[in-house]
């Protein structure tokens, strides 16, 4: 289950990076149906699997602050990813948003590996 979760996370970030590159190139690939659907399917499975693992392992994000922090970092990643792909009006702001999103991903990975919070 853990390896599937990690694989889905890698696919999610990889597809985000691909969509970001296509956005910078103004590629018609962004208009394909699979590009619009696949990220939502992958992210839904990723989230559901994360919840299943937390329940199965009896990990409460209020008691295990690293998990609460990870969840907040995932929300920040979602927001910065949305900003990058949908809201940012020029390539400089898109690049800044992309780098910010990757920063949140790095925090999520660190929290998953060490199980020690940074902020809490």
Buried (B, 14 or more C-beta within 10 A) or exposed (E): EEEEBBEBBEBBBEBBEBBBEBBEEEBEEBEEEEBEEBBEEBBEBBBEBBEEBBEEEEEEBEEBBBBBBBBBBBEBBBBBBEBBBEEBEEEEEBBBBBEBBBBBBEBBBBBBEEEEBEEE
